[in-house]
Every structure is written in structure tokens, then in C-alpha cells.
Amino acid sequence: AIGGAGEGVVRGVTDFIIVAMVAAQAHRRPTRRAIAGFTLIELMIVVVVIAVLAVIALPSYMEYIRKSRRAEAITLVNSIAQAQERWRANCPTYTNVLASAPAPGCTGGLGVSNTGYYTLSVTFPAASSSSYAATASAAGAQLSDSKCTSLTLAASGGNFSYLSTGSAASAVCWSR
């Protein structure tokens, strides 16, 4: 049978417990702790937890920023390579006059990028007019990037090599 005698006993016990709890709360006076708010120890624990999180998160954030700035260097060096290839499509050699093949995103062709994080340069081997190397070297705030201090795209006879200096491998520096 549904709703037998056992259900009535459980309901009676539950009602008794609720009435007892309400009565106990009615006679309780607010304690000093309930009125005062947070203690100094509790606030110091929160400060320590925030400090530990900041110590862990800040280096990761800074590494992320340095890595995102490398994308600018890759873009600038690739734009120099594209300009050189456009020049070579019409001429038998690469140009050593970079005013005729400026890199987009740079002030006046070569030099320092608009953001100031990289200095750009292009070198040509003395005996060859069919090769060049475009390099983006860290400058300004990007000097703290010890993993990839410079990124170089070397072109020789239509083959490209992606090189870097610093503590990381070239594949790490050139990955986006």
C-alpha cells in the first residue's frame, strides 16, 4: 500500500527536526564574528593566493606576448621575399636597391618595423645576384625574447631556408 504507517513516522520526525532548528535559531544571538566581517588572516590568505597565481601566470603571459610579436617578424620577412620575387620576375637578378622593393608595414622600406619590435635588413652575397637573406632582428621590448633573437629567410636559387638565432630551434621560432 502506498503511504503506509512508515511514511507518517518519517514525516513526523522531519517536522520535529524543522521545528527544533527554527526554535534554536530564534534563541541564538548574533556572535561577534557574524557582525565583524572578514578577519585579517582571511584577507591575508586571499592576498597570498592572488600573489601565487600572479607569479605563475605572468611569465606565461609574457612568453605568449613575445611569441605573438614573432608573427610580425615572419610577416615582414616574407613580404620582403615576395617583393624580391616580384622584382626577379621582371629582371634576371634580385635587387639590392630596396627602395624599389619596399616591405609593407615598414617605415621607408627597410629599417625598424612600425611597432619597433624588429629591425629589418637584407644582405646579398658578394659574388651572387641570385641569392639574398632577409633578417628581422629583435629590437625594443622584443629584446627580452632570448629564444628567437633574429629570424632570417635565406633565398638561393629559388630555394628558401628559414633560420633563427637564439636558444630555440628554427622550427619553433618560425611556427605560428
SULTA-V565716 format. One line per field, one symbol per residue. ss: DSSP state (h for helix, s for strand, l for the rest). psi: psi as a letter, one per 30 degrees, with the letter a starting at -180 (. if undefined). burial: b if it has 24 or more other ideal C-beta (glycine too) atoms within 12 Angstrom, else e. A space follows every 10 residues. Layout:
ss: ???
psi: ???
burial: ???
This chain:
ss: llllhhhhhh hhhhhhhhhh hhhhhhhlll lhhhhhlllh hhhhhhhhhh hhhhhhhhhh hhhhhhhhhh hhhhhhhhhh hhhhhhhhhh llllllllll lllllsllll sssllllsss ssslllllll sssssssslh hhhhllllls ssssssllss sssssllllh hhhhll
psi: kkhaeeeeee eeeeeeeeee eeeefefkkk leefeebkle eeeeeeeeee eeeeeeeeee eeeeeeeeff eeeeeeeeee eeeeeeefff lfllkgjfff ilkkgljhcl bklefgfkkk lklkkefkgg llkkkjkklb ffffifeifl kkjkkjhfkk kjlllaflle eeefk.
burial: eeeeeeeeee eeeeeeeeee eeeeeeeeee eeeeeeeeee eeeeeeeeee eeeeeeeeee eeeeebbebb bbbbbbbbbb bebbeebeee eeebbeebee bbbebbeebb bbbebebbbb bbeeeeeeee bbbbbbbbbe ebeebebbbb bbbbbeeeee ebbbebeeee eebbee
